[in-house]
Amino acid sequence: MDSLEQTSNMLDRVQQRIGELIARLDQLEQENNSLRARQETLVAERATLVQRNEEARSRVEAMIERLKTLENTG
């Protein structure tokens, strides 16, 4: 195998590897975008749950106060 053929083979391998790396990069970018979208969804869901939890806590505290008031007046 002469030097030109070796160089050509090396360039083919480099080109193939670059193609593989580009494909992997595309895959990782898609995965990253998907994970970011999922994270945004989860953050929004968490905010909703925190708000609902606070509302429930307020209602329970209000009920406890009403019960205490009824207990003291009864």
mmJSON file of the N, C-alpha and C atoms, coordinates in Angstrom:
{"data_MODEL":{"atom_site":{
"group_PDB":["ATOM","ATOM","ATOM","ATOM","ATOM","ATOM","ATOM","ATOM","ATOM","ATOM","ATOM","ATOM","ATOM","ATOM","ATOM","ATOM","ATOM","ATOM","ATOM","ATOM","ATOM","ATOM","ATOM","ATOM","ATOM","ATOM","ATOM","ATOM","ATOM","ATOM","ATOM","ATOM","ATOM","ATOM","ATOM","ATOM","ATOM","ATOM","ATOM","ATOM","ATOM","ATOM","ATOM","ATOM","ATOM","ATOM","ATOM","ATOM","ATOM","ATOM","ATOM","ATOM","ATOM","ATOM","ATOM","ATOM","ATOM","ATOM","ATOM","ATOM","ATOM","ATOM","ATOM","ATOM","ATOM","ATOM","ATOM","ATOM","ATOM","ATOM","ATOM","ATOM","ATOM","ATOM","ATOM","ATOM","ATOM","ATOM","ATOM","ATOM","ATOM","ATOM","ATOM","ATOM","ATOM","ATOM","ATOM","ATOM","ATOM","ATOM","ATOM","ATOM","ATOM","ATOM","ATOM","ATOM","ATOM","ATOM","ATOM","ATOM","ATOM","ATOM","ATOM","ATOM","ATOM","ATOM","ATOM","ATOM","ATOM","ATOM","ATOM","ATOM","ATOM","ATOM","ATOM","ATOM","ATOM","ATOM","ATOM","ATOM","ATOM","ATOM","ATOM","ATOM","ATOM","ATOM","ATOM","ATOM","ATOM","ATOM","ATOM","ATOM","ATOM","ATOM","ATOM","ATOM","ATOM","ATOM","ATOM","ATOM","ATOM","ATOM","ATOM","ATOM","ATOM","ATOM","ATOM","ATOM","ATOM","ATOM","ATOM","ATOM","ATOM","ATOM","ATOM","ATOM","ATOM","ATOM","ATOM","ATOM","ATOM","ATOM","ATOM","ATOM","ATOM","ATOM","ATOM","ATOM","ATOM","ATOM","ATOM","ATOM","ATOM","ATOM","ATOM","ATOM","ATOM","ATOM","ATOM","ATOM","ATOM","ATOM","ATOM","ATOM","ATOM","ATOM","ATOM","ATOM","ATOM","ATOM","ATOM","ATOM","ATOM","ATOM","ATOM","ATOM","ATOM","ATOM","ATOM","ATOM","ATOM","ATOM","ATOM","ATOM","ATOM","ATOM","ATOM","ATOM","ATOM","ATOM","ATOM","ATOM","ATOM","ATOM","ATOM","ATOM","ATOM","ATOM","ATOM","ATOM","ATOM","ATOM"],
"id":[1,2,3,4,5,6,7,8,9,10,11,12,13,14,15,16,17,18,19,20,21,22,23,24,25,26,27,28,29,30,31,32,33,34,35,36,37,38,39,40,41,42,43,44,45,46,47,48,49,50,51,52,53,54,55,56,57,58,59,60,61,62,63,64,65,66,67,68,69,70,71,72,73,74,75,76,77,78,79,80,81,82,83,84,85,86,87,88,89,90,91,92,93,94,95,96,97,98,99,100,101,102,103,104,105,106,107,108,109,110,111,112,113,114,115,116,117,118,119,120,121,122,123,124,125,126,127,128,129,130,131,132,133,134,135,136,137,138,139,140,141,142,143,144,145,146,147,148,149,150,151,152,153,154,155,156,157,158,159,160,161,162,163,164,165,166,167,168,169,170,171,172,173,174,175,176,177,178,179,180,181,182,183,184,185,186,187,188,189,190,191,192,193,194,195,196,197,198,199,200,201,202,203,204,205,206,207,208,209,210,211,212,213,214,215,216,217,218,219,220,221,222],
"type_symbol":["N","C","C","N","C","C","N","C","C","N","C","C","N","C","C","N","C","C","N","C","C","N","C","C","N","C","C","N","C","C","N","C","C","N","C","C","N","C","C","N","C","C","N","C","C","N","C","C","N","C","C","N","C","C","N","C","C","N","C","C","N","C","C","N","C","C","N","C","C","N","C","C","N","C","C","N","C","C","N","C","C","N","C","C","N","C","C","N","C","C","N","C","C","N","C","C","N","C","C","N","C","C","N","C","C","N","C","C","N","C","C","N","C","C","N","C","C","N","C","C","N","C","C","N","C","C","N","C","C","N","C","C","N","C","C","N","C","C","N","C","C","N","C","C","N","C","C","N","C","C","N","C","C","N","C","C","N","C","C","N","C","C","N","C","C","N","C","C","N","C","C","N","C","C","N","C","C","N","C","C","N","C","C","N","C","C","N","C","C","N","C","C","N","C","C","N","C","C","N","C","C","N","C","C","N","C","C","N","C","C","N","C","C","N","C","C","N","C","C","N","C","C"],
"label_atom_id":["N","CA","C","N","CA","C","N","CA","C","N","CA","C","N","CA","C","N","CA","C","N","CA","C","N","CA","C","N","CA","C","N","CA","C","N","CA","C","N","CA","C","N","CA","C","N","CA","C","N","CA","C","N","CA","C","N","CA","C","N","CA","C","N","CA","C","N","CA","C","N","CA","C","N","CA","C","N","CA","C","N","CA","C","N","CA","C","N","CA","C","N","CA","C","N","CA","C","N","CA","C","N","CA","C","N","CA","C","N","CA","C","N","CA","C","N","CA","C","N","CA","C","N","CA","C","N","CA","C","N","CA","C","N","CA","C","N","CA","C","N","CA","C","N","CA","C","N","CA","C","N","CA","C","N","CA","C","N","CA","C","N","CA","C","N","CA","C","N","CA","C","N","CA","C","N","CA","C","N","CA","C","N","CA","C","N","CA","C","N","CA","C","N","CA","C","N","CA","C","N","CA","C","N","CA","C","N","CA","C","N","CA","C","N","CA","C","N","CA","C","N","CA","C","N","CA","C","N","CA","C","N","CA","C","N","CA","C","N","CA","C","N","CA","C","N","CA","C","N","CA","C","N","CA","C","N","CA","C"],
"label_alt_id":[null,null,null,null,null,null,null,null,null,null,null,null,null,null,null,null,null,null,null,null,null,null,null,null,null,null,null,null,null,null,null,null,null,null,null,null,null,null,null,null,null,null,null,null,null,null,null,null,null,null,null,null,null,null,null,null,null,null,null,null,null,null,null,null,null,null,null,null,null,null,null,null,null,null,null,null,null,null,null,null,null,null,null,null,null,null,null,null,null,null,null,null,null,null,null,null,null,null,null,null,null,null,null,null,null,null,null,null,null,null,null,null,null,null,null,null,null,null,null,null,null,null,null,null,null,null,null,null,null,null,null,null,null,null,null,null,null,null,null,null,null,null,null,null,null,null,null,null,null,null,null,null,null,null,null,null,null,null,null,null,null,null,null,null,null,null,null,null,null,null,null,null,null,null,null,null,null,null,null,null,null,null,null,null,null,null,null,null,null,null,null,null,null,null,null,null,null,null,null,null,null,null,null,null,null,null,null,null,null,null,null,null,null,null,null,null,null,null,null,null,null,null],
"label_comp_id":["MET","MET","MET","ASP","ASP","ASP","SER","SER","SER","LEU","LEU","LEU","GLU","GLU","GLU","GLN","GLN","GLN","THR","THR","THR","SER","SER","SER","ASN","ASN","ASN","MET","MET","MET","LEU","LEU","LEU","ASP","ASP","ASP","ARG","ARG","ARG","VAL","VAL","VAL","GLN","GLN","GLN","GLN","GLN","GLN","ARG","ARG","ARG","ILE","ILE","ILE","GLY","GLY","GLY","GLU","GLU","GLU","LEU","LEU","LEU","ILE","ILE","ILE","ALA","ALA","ALA","ARG","ARG","ARG","LEU","LEU","LEU","ASP","ASP","ASP","GLN","GLN","GLN","LEU","LEU","LEU","GLU","GLU","GLU","GLN","GLN","GLN","GLU","GLU","GLU","ASN","ASN","ASN","ASN","ASN","ASN","SER","SER","SER","LEU","LEU","LEU","ARG","ARG","ARG","ALA","ALA","ALA","ARG","ARG","ARG","GLN","GLN","GLN","GLU","GLU","GLU","THR","THR","THR","LEU","LEU","LEU","VAL","VAL","VAL","ALA","ALA","ALA","GLU","GLU","GLU","ARG","ARG","ARG","ALA","ALA","ALA","THR","THR","THR","LEU","LEU","LEU","VAL","VAL","VAL","GLN","GLN","GLN","ARG","ARG","ARG","ASN","ASN","ASN","GLU","GLU","GLU","GLU","GLU","GLU","ALA","ALA","ALA","ARG","ARG","ARG","SER","SER","SER","ARG","ARG","ARG","VAL","VAL","VAL","GLU","GLU","GLU","ALA","ALA","ALA","MET","MET","MET","ILE","ILE","ILE","GLU","GLU","GLU","ARG","ARG","ARG","LEU","LEU","LEU","LYS","LYS","LYS","THR","THR","THR","LEU","LEU","LEU","GLU","GLU","GLU","ASN","ASN","ASN","THR","THR","THR","GLY","GLY","GLY"],
"label_asym_id":["A","A","A","A","A","A","A","A","A","A","A","A","A","A","A","A","A","A","A","A","A","A","A","A","A","A","A","A","A","A","A","A","A","A","A","A","A","A","A","A","A","A","A","A","A","A","A","A","A","A","A","A","A","A","A","A","A","A","A","A","A","A","A","A","A","A","A","A","A","A","A","A","A","A","A","A","A","A","A","A","A","A","A","A","A","A","A","A","A","A","A","A","A","A","A","A","A","A","A","A","A","A","A","A","A","A","A","A","A","A","A","A","A","A","A","A","A","A","A","A","A","A","A","A","A","A","A","A","A","A","A","A","A","A","A","A","A","A","A","A","A","A","A","A","A","A","A","A","A","A","A","A","A","A","A","A","A","A","A","A","A","A","A","A","A","A","A","A","A","A","A","A","A","A","A","A","A","A","A","A","A","A","A","A","A","A","A","A","A","A","A","A","A","A","A","A","A","A","A","A","A","A","A","A","A","A","A","A","A","A","A","A","A","A","A","A","A","A","A","A","A","A"],
"label_entity_id":["1","1","1","1","1","1","1","1","1","1","1","1","1","1","1","1","1","1","1","1","1","1","1","1","1","1","1","1","1","1","1","1","1","1","1","1","1","1","1","1","1","1","1","1","1","1","1","1","1","1","1","1","1","1","1","1","1","1","1","1","1","1","1","1","1","1","1","1","1","1","1","1","1","1","1","1","1","1","1","1","1","1","1","1","1","1","1","1","1","1","1","1","1","1","1","1","1","1","1","1","1","1","1","1","1","1","1","1","1","1","1","1","1","1","1","1","1","1","1","1","1","1","1","1","1","1","1","1","1","1","1","1","1","1","1","1","1","1","1","1","1","1","1","1","1","1","1","1","1","1","1","1","1","1","1","1","1","1","1","1","1","1","1","1","1","1","1","1","1","1","1","1","1","1","1","1","1","1","1","1","1","1","1","1","1","1","1","1","1","1","1","1","1","1","1","1","1","1","1","1","1","1","1","1","1","1","1","1","1","1","1","1","1","1","1","1","1","1","1","1","1","1"],
"label_seq_id":[1,1,1,2,2,2,3,3,3,4,4,4,5,5,5,6,6,6,7,7,7,8,8,8,9,9,9,10,10,10,11,11,11,12,12,12,13,13,13,14,14,14,15,15,15,16,16,16,17,17,17,18,18,18,19,19,19,20,20,20,21,21,21,22,22,22,23,23,23,24,24,24,25,25,25,26,26,26,27,27,27,28,28,28,29,29,29,30,30,30,31,31,31,32,32,32,33,33,33,34,34,34,35,35,35,36,36,36,37,37,37,38,38,38,39,39,39,40,40,40,41,41,41,42,42,42,43,43,43,44,44,44,45,45,45,46,46,46,47,47,47,48,48,48,49,49,49,50,50,50,51,51,51,52,52,52,53,53,53,54,54,54,55,55,55,56,56,56,57,57,57,58,58,58,59,59,59,60,60,60,61,61,61,62,62,62,63,63,63,64,64,64,65,65,65,66,66,66,67,67,67,68,68,68,69,69,69,70,70,70,71,71,71,72,72,72,73,73,73,74,74,74],
"pdbx_PDB_ins_code":[null,null,null,null,null,null,null,null,null,null,null,null,null,null,null,null,null,null,null,null,null,null,null,null,null,null,null,null,null,null,null,null,null,null,null,null,null,null,null,null,null,null,null,null,null,null,null,null,null,null,null,null,null,null,null,null,null,null,null,null,null,null,null,null,null,null,null,null,null,null,null,null,null,null,null,null,null,null,null,null,null,null,null,null,null,null,null,null,null,null,null,null,null,null,null,null,null,null,null,null,null,null,null,null,null,null,null,null,null,null,null,null,null,null,null,null,null,null,null,null,null,null,null,null,null,null,null,null,null,null,null,null,null,null,null,null,null,null,null,null,null,null,null,null,null,null,null,null,null,null,null,null,null,null,null,null,null,null,null,null,null,null,null,null,null,null,null,null,null,null,null,null,null,null,null,null,null,null,null,null,null,null,null,null,null,null,null,null,null,null,null,null,null,null,null,null,null,null,null,null,null,null,null,null,null,null,null,null,null,null,null,null,null,null,null,null,null,null,null,null,null,null],
"Cartn_x":[0.862,0.0,0.904,0.663,1.515,0.999,1.789,1.504,0.204,-0.048,-1.265,-2.513,-2.402,-3.531,-3.771,-2.697,-2.828,-3.475,-3.034,-3.611,-5.091,-5.419,-6.815,-7.656,-7.13,-7.845,-8.03,-6.98,-7.088,-8.144,-8.149,-9.132,-10.545,-10.711,-12.023,-12.475,-11.551,-11.899,-12.236,-11.467,-11.735,-13.098,-13.374,-14.658,-15.813,-15.629,-16.659,-16.877,-15.808,-15.899,-16.567,-16.238,-16.872,-18.375,-18.762,-20.183,-20.87,-20.204,-20.749,-20.891,-19.891,-19.93,-21.053,-21.254,-22.333,-23.69,-23.836,-25.088,-25.32,-24.265,-24.382,-24.725,-24.114,-24.409,-25.88,-26.392,-27.806,-28.698,-28.34,-29.116,-29.106,-27.939,-27.826,-28.582,-28.574,-29.32,-30.822,-31.312,-32.726,-33.085,-32.218,-32.456,-32.439,-31.506,-31.401,-32.661,-33.125,-34.349,-35.541,-35.616,-36.701,-36.635,-35.441,-35.277,-35.6,-35.228,-35.559,-37.077,-37.746,-39.201,-39.846,-39.343,-39.881,-39.637,-38.458,-38.15,-39.104,-39.367,-40.295,-41.679,-42.114,-43.412,-43.435,-42.374,-42.322,-42.26,-41.543,-41.474,-42.853,-43.571,-44.923,-45.86,-45.76,-46.593,-46.288,-45.01,-44.619,-45.194,-45.108,-45.644,-47.141,-47.842,-49.281,-49.544,-48.774,-48.958,-48.633,-47.593,-47.252,-48.395,-48.949,-50.063,-51.279,-51.592,-52.74,-52.51,-51.27,-50.939,-51.131,-50.695,-50.864,-52.345,-53.122,-54.562,-55.214,-54.833,-55.373,-54.963,-53.71,-53.238,-54.04,-54.296,-55.079,-56.491,-57.099,-58.46,-58.487,-57.491,-57.433,-57.211,-56.32,-56.088,-57.351,-58.091,-59.343,-60.355,-60.429,-61.361,-60.972,-59.677,-59.219,-59.603,-59.422,-59.805,-61.309,-62.111,-63.569,-63.934,-63.278,-63.548,-63.158,-62.028,-61.615,-62.622,-63.112,-64.108,-65.389,-65.829,-67.039,-66.835,-65.662,-65.342,-65.365,-64.836,-64.776,-66.141,-67.022,-68.336,-69.354,-69.047,-70.019,-69.866],
"Cartn_y":[-1.18,0.0,1.238,2.086,3.267,4.378,5.383,6.492,7.215,7.359,8.044,7.238,5.918,5.042,5.066,5.071,5.145,6.462,7.533,8.843,8.865,8.283,8.229,7.417,6.299,5.469,6.215,6.909,7.685,8.78,9.45,10.508,9.933,8.756,8.097,7.788,7.274,6.965,8.223,9.282,10.561,11.092,11.012,11.498,10.686,9.377,8.521,8.878,9.074,9.416,10.774,11.721,13.041,12.901,12.073,11.829,11.223,10.27,9.655,10.685,11.536,12.568,13.577,13.937,14.869,14.231,12.947,12.247,12.191,11.929,11.883,13.26,14.295,15.658,15.99,15.623,15.859,15.132,13.883,13.093,13.755,14.204,14.841,16.167,16.912,18.168,17.904,16.886,16.534,16.092,15.267,14.805,15.977,16.883,18.053,18.913,19.14,19.92,19.243,17.931,17.178,17.293,17.165,17.269,18.674,19.686,21.062,21.28,20.762,20.895,20.162,18.977,18.211,18.952,19.543,20.292,21.478,22.188,23.314,22.849,21.708,21.157,20.812,20.166,19.775,20.987,22.02,23.236,23.877,23.912,24.486,23.638,22.316,21.428,21.618,21.746,21.935,23.252,24.301,25.591,25.483,24.769,24.567,23.784,22.736,21.92,22.703,23.525,24.35,25.314,25.924,26.848,26.122,24.961,24.199,23.774,23.416,23.03,24.204,25.377,26.572,26.899,26.764,27.012,26.02,24.756,23.734,24.022,24.425,24.749,25.916,26.916,28.068,27.65,26.795,26.34,25.533,24.68,23.865,24.765,25.739,26.662,27.451,27.859,28.589,27.692,26.434,25.501,25.305,25.178,25.004,26.217,27.417,28.631,28.66,28.278,28.238,27.234,26.071,25.063,25.565,26.255,26.818,27.842,28.653,29.664,29.008,27.978,27.255,26.595,26.054,25.401,26.401,27.587,28.62,29.224,29.293,29.896,28.874,27.604,26.562,26.09],
"Cartn_z":[0.0,0.0,0.0,-0.937,-1.014,-0.099,0.026,0.937,0.575,-0.701,-1.153,-0.775,-0.914,-0.566,0.947,1.722,3.186,3.601,2.994,3.296,2.936,1.799,1.365,2.349,2.811,3.797,5.113,5.523,6.761,6.617,5.499,5.276,5.252,4.663,4.66,6.081,6.909,8.306,9.087,8.858,9.53,9.1,7.801,7.296,7.877,7.969,8.548,10.021,10.732,12.161,12.356,11.497,11.58,11.347,10.387,10.144,11.357,12.006,13.222,14.335,14.476,15.518,15.258,14.004,13.663,13.983,13.631,13.938,15.449,16.202,17.666,18.222,17.679,18.101,17.856,16.682,16.379,17.381,17.683,18.645,20.025,20.456,21.776,21.823,20.73,20.688,20.805,20.099,20.192,21.609,22.202,23.566,24.541,24.36,25.224,25.122,23.896,23.707,24.368,24.227,24.85,26.373,26.925,28.379,28.888,28.116,28.526,28.532,27.513,27.452,28.627,28.934,30.069,31.377,31.51,32.724,32.878,31.789,31.851,32.282,31.749,32.129,33.61,34.082,35.493,36.417,36.016,36.83,36.931,35.808,35.817,36.675,36.551,37.373,38.851,39.175,40.569,41.11,40.314,40.755,41.026,40.159,40.356,41.636,41.863,43.065,44.335,44.28,45.449,45.752,44.705,44.9,45.484,44.932,45.449,46.891,47.215,48.579,49.536,49.119,49.955,50.151,49.084,49.196,50.154,50.054,50.96,52.401,52.599,53.944,54.527,53.709,54.176,54.562,53.742,54.061,55.359,55.543,56.761,57.972,57.856,58.972,59.293,58.265,58.489,59.198,58.791,59.458,60.92,61.17,62.551,63.383,62.84,63.568,63.84,62.847,63.064,64.137,64.112,65.142,66.532,66.617,67.908,68.393,67.448,67.806,68.288,67.593,68.008,69.368,69.583,70.85,71.999,71.755,72.807,73.077,72.086,72.299,72.759,72.631,72.947,74.313],
"occupancy":[1.0,1.0,1.0,1.0,1.0,1.0,1.0,1.0,1.0,1.0,1.0,1.0,1.0,1.0,1.0,1.0,1.0,1.0,1.0,1.0,1.0,1.0,1.0,1.0,1.0,1.0,1.0,1.0,1.0,1.0,1.0,1.0,1.0,1.0,1.0,1.0,1.0,1.0,1.0,1.0,1.0,1.0,1.0,1.0,1.0,1.0,1.0,1.0,1.0,1.0,1.0,1.0,1.0,1.0,1.0,1.0,1.0,1.0,1.0,1.0,1.0,1.0,1.0,1.0,1.0,1.0,1.0,1.0,1.0,1.0,1.0,1.0,1.0,1.0,1.0,1.0,1.0,1.0,1.0,1.0,1.0,1.0,1.0,1.0,1.0,1.0,1.0,1.0,1.0,1.0,1.0,1.0,1.0,1.0,1.0,1.0,1.0,1.0,1.0,1.0,1.0,1.0,1.0,1.0,1.0,1.0,1.0,1.0,1.0,1.0,1.0,1.0,1.0,1.0,1.0,1.0,1.0,1.0,1.0,1.0,1.0,1.0,1.0,1.0,1.0,1.0,1.0,1.0,1.0,1.0,1.0,1.0,1.0,1.0,1.0,1.0,1.0,1.0,1.0,1.0,1.0,1.0,1.0,1.0,1.0,1.0,1.0,1.0,1.0,1.0,1.0,1.0,1.0,1.0,1.0,1.0,1.0,1.0,1.0,1.0,1.0,1.0,1.0,1.0,1.0,1.0,1.0,1.0,1.0,1.0,1.0,1.0,1.0,1.0,1.0,1.0,1.0,1.0,1.0,1.0,1.0,1.0,1.0,1.0,1.0,1.0,1.0,1.0,1.0,1.0,1.0,1.0,1.0,1.0,1.0,1.0,1.0,1.0,1.0,1.0,1.0,1.0,1.0,1.0,1.0,1.0,1.0,1.0,1.0,1.0,1.0,1.0,1.0,1.0,1.0,1.0,1.0,1.0,1.0,1.0,1.0,1.0],
"B_iso_or_equiv":[0.0,0.0,0.0,0.0,0.0,0.0,0.0,0.0,0.0,0.0,0.0,0.0,0.0,0.0,0.0,0.0,0.0,0.0,0.0,0.0,0.0,0.0,0.0,0.0,0.0,0.0,0.0,0.0,0.0,0.0,0.0,0.0,0.0,0.0,0.0,0.0,0.0,0.0,0.0,0.0,0.0,0.0,0.0,0.0,0.0,0.0,0.0,0.0,0.0,0.0,0.0,0.0,0.0,0.0,0.0,0.0,0.0,0.0,0.0,0.0,0.0,0.0,0.0,0.0,0.0,0.0,0.0,0.0,0.0,0.0,0.0,0.0,0.0,0.0,0.0,0.0,0.0,0.0,0.0,0.0,0.0,0.0,0.0,0.0,0.0,0.0,0.0,0.0,0.0,0.0,0.0,0.0,0.0,0.0,0.0,0.0,0.0,0.0,0.0,0.0,0.0,0.0,0.0,0.0,0.0,0.0,0.0,0.0,0.0,0.0,0.0,0.0,0.0,0.0,0.0,0.0,0.0,0.0,0.0,0.0,0.0,0.0,0.0,0.0,0.0,0.0,0.0,0.0,0.0,0.0,0.0,0.0,0.0,0.0,0.0,0.0,0.0,0.0,0.0,0.0,0.0,0.0,0.0,0.0,0.0,0.0,0.0,0.0,0.0,0.0,0.0,0.0,0.0,0.0,0.0,0.0,0.0,0.0,0.0,0.0,0.0,0.0,0.0,0.0,0.0,0.0,0.0,0.0,0.0,0.0,0.0,0.0,0.0,0.0,0.0,0.0,0.0,0.0,0.0,0.0,0.0,0.0,0.0,0.0,0.0,0.0,0.0,0.0,0.0,0.0,0.0,0.0,0.0,0.0,0.0,0.0,0.0,0.0,0.0,0.0,0.0,0.0,0.0,0.0,0.0,0.0,0.0,0.0,0.0,0.0,0.0,0.0,0.0,0.0,0.0,0.0,0.0,0.0,0.0,0.0,0.0,0.0],
"pdbx_formal_charge":[null,null,null,null,null,null,null,null,null,null,null,null,null,null,null,null,null,null,null,null,null,null,null,null,null,null,null,null,null,null,null,null,null,null,null,null,null,null,null,null,null,null,null,null,null,null,null,null,null,null,null,null,null,null,null,null,null,null,null,null,null,null,null,null,null,null,null,null,null,null,null,null,null,null,null,null,null,null,null,null,null,null,null,null,null,null,null,null,null,null,null,null,null,null,null,null,null,null,null,null,null,null,null,null,null,null,null,null,null,null,null,null,null,null,null,null,null,null,null,null,null,null,null,null,null,null,null,null,null,null,null,null,null,null,null,null,null,null,null,null,null,null,null,null,null,null,null,null,null,null,null,null,null,null,null,null,null,null,null,null,null,null,null,null,null,null,null,null,null,null,null,null,null,null,null,null,null,null,null,null,null,null,null,null,null,null,null,null,null,null,null,null,null,null,null,null,null,null,null,null,null,null,null,null,null,null,null,null,null,null,null,null,null,null,null,null,null,null,null,null,null,null],
"auth_seq_id":[1,1,1,2,2,2,3,3,3,4,4,4,5,5,5,6,6,6,7,7,7,8,8,8,9,9,9,10,10,10,11,11,11,12,12,12,13,13,13,14,14,14,15,15,15,16,16,16,17,17,17,18,18,18,19,19,19,20,20,20,21,21,21,22,22,22,23,23,23,24,24,24,25,25,25,26,26,26,27,27,27,28,28,28,29,29,29,30,30,30,31,31,31,32,32,32,33,33,33,34,34,34,35,35,35,36,36,36,37,37,37,38,38,38,39,39,39,40,40,40,41,41,41,42,42,42,43,43,43,44,44,44,45,45,45,46,46,46,47,47,47,48,48,48,49,49,49,50,50,50,51,51,51,52,52,52,53,53,53,54,54,54,55,55,55,56,56,56,57,57,57,58,58,58,59,59,59,60,60,60,61,61,61,62,62,62,63,63,63,64,64,64,65,65,65,66,66,66,67,67,67,68,68,68,69,69,69,70,70,70,71,71,71,72,72,72,73,73,73,74,74,74],
"auth_comp_id":["MET","MET","MET","ASP","ASP","ASP","SER","SER","SER","LEU","LEU","LEU","GLU","GLU","GLU","GLN","GLN","GLN","THR","THR","THR","SER","SER","SER","ASN","ASN","ASN","MET","MET","MET","LEU","LEU","LEU","ASP","ASP","ASP","ARG","ARG","ARG","VAL","VAL","VAL","GLN","GLN","GLN","GLN","GLN","GLN","ARG","ARG","ARG","ILE","ILE","ILE","GLY","GLY","GLY","GLU","GLU","GLU","LEU","LEU","LEU","ILE","ILE","ILE","ALA","ALA","ALA","ARG","ARG","ARG","LEU","LEU","LEU","ASP","ASP","ASP","GLN","GLN","GLN","LEU","LEU","LEU","GLU","GLU","GLU","GLN","GLN","GLN","GLU","GLU","GLU","ASN","ASN","ASN","ASN","ASN","ASN","SER","SER","SER","LEU","LEU","LEU","ARG","ARG","ARG","ALA","ALA","ALA","ARG","ARG","ARG","GLN","GLN","GLN","GLU","GLU","GLU","THR","THR","THR","LEU","LEU","LEU","VAL","VAL","VAL","ALA","ALA","ALA","GLU","GLU","GLU","ARG","ARG","ARG","ALA","ALA","ALA","THR","THR","THR","LEU","LEU","LEU","VAL","VAL","VAL","GLN","GLN","GLN","ARG","ARG","ARG","ASN","ASN","ASN","GLU","GLU","GLU","GLU","GLU","GLU","ALA","ALA","ALA","ARG","ARG","ARG","SER","SER","SER","ARG","ARG","ARG","VAL","VAL","VAL","GLU","GLU","GLU","ALA","ALA","ALA","MET","MET","MET","ILE","ILE","ILE","GLU","GLU","GLU","ARG","ARG","ARG","LEU","LEU","LEU","LYS","LYS","LYS","THR","THR","THR","LEU","LEU","LEU","GLU","GLU","GLU","ASN","ASN","ASN","THR","THR","THR","GLY","GLY","GLY"],
"auth_asym_id":["A","A","A","A","A","A","A","A","A","A","A","A","A","A","A","A","A","A","A","A","A","A","A","A","A","A","A","A","A","A","A","A","A","A","A","A","A","A","A","A","A","A","A","A","A","A","A","A","A","A","A","A","A","A","A","A","A","A","A","A","A","A","A","A","A","A","A","A","A","A","A","A","A","A","A","A","A","A","A","A","A","A","A","A","A","A","A","A","A","A","A","A","A","A","A","A","A","A","A","A","A","A","A","A","A","A","A","A","A","A","A","A","A","A","A","A","A","A","A","A","A","A","A","A","A","A","A","A","A","A","A","A","A","A","A","A","A","A","A","A","A","A","A","A","A","A","A","A","A","A","A","A","A","A","A","A","A","A","A","A","A","A","A","A","A","A","A","A","A","A","A","A","A","A","A","A","A","A","A","A","A","A","A","A","A","A","A","A","A","A","A","A","A","A","A","A","A","A","A","A","A","A","A","A","A","A","A","A","A","A","A","A","A","A","A","A","A","A","A","A","A","A"],
"auth_atom_id":["N","CA","C","N","CA","C","N","CA","C","N","CA","C","N","CA","C","N","CA","C","N","CA","C","N","CA","C","N","CA","C","N","CA","C","N","CA","C","N","CA","C","N","CA","C","N","CA","C","N","CA","C","N","CA","C","N","CA","C","N","CA","C","N","CA","C","N","CA","C","N","CA","C","N","CA","C","N","CA","C","N","CA","C","N","CA","C","N","CA","C","N","CA","C","N","CA","C","N","CA","C","N","CA","C","N","CA","C","N","CA","C","N","CA","C","N","CA","C","N","CA","C","N","CA","C","N","CA","C","N","CA","C","N","CA","C","N","CA","C","N","CA","C","N","CA","C","N","CA","C","N","CA","C","N","CA","C","N","CA","C","N","CA","C","N","CA","C","N","CA","C","N","CA","C","N","CA","C","N","CA","C","N","CA","C","N","CA","C","N","CA","C","N","CA","C","N","CA","C","N","CA","C","N","CA","C","N","CA","C","N","CA","C","N","CA","C","N","CA","C","N","CA","C","N","CA","C","N","CA","C","N","CA","C","N","CA","C","N","CA","C","N","CA","C","N","CA","C","N","CA","C","N","CA","C","N","CA","C"],
"pdbx_PDB_model_num":[1,1,1,1,1,1,1,1,1,1,1,1,1,1,1,1,1,1,1,1,1,1,1,1,1,1,1,1,1,1,1,1,1,1,1,1,1,1,1,1,1,1,1,1,1,1,1,1,1,1,1,1,1,1,1,1,1,1,1,1,1,1,1,1,1,1,1,1,1,1,1,1,1,1,1,1,1,1,1,1,1,1,1,1,1,1,1,1,1,1,1,1,1,1,1,1,1,1,1,1,1,1,1,1,1,1,1,1,1,1,1,1,1,1,1,1,1,1,1,1,1,1,1,1,1,1,1,1,1,1,1,1,1,1,1,1,1,1,1,1,1,1,1,1,1,1,1,1,1,1,1,1,1,1,1,1,1,1,1,1,1,1,1,1,1,1,1,1,1,1,1,1,1,1,1,1,1,1,1,1,1,1,1,1,1,1,1,1,1,1,1,1,1,1,1,1,1,1,1,1,1,1,1,1,1,1,1,1,1,1,1,1,1,1,1,1,1,1,1,1,1,1]
}}}
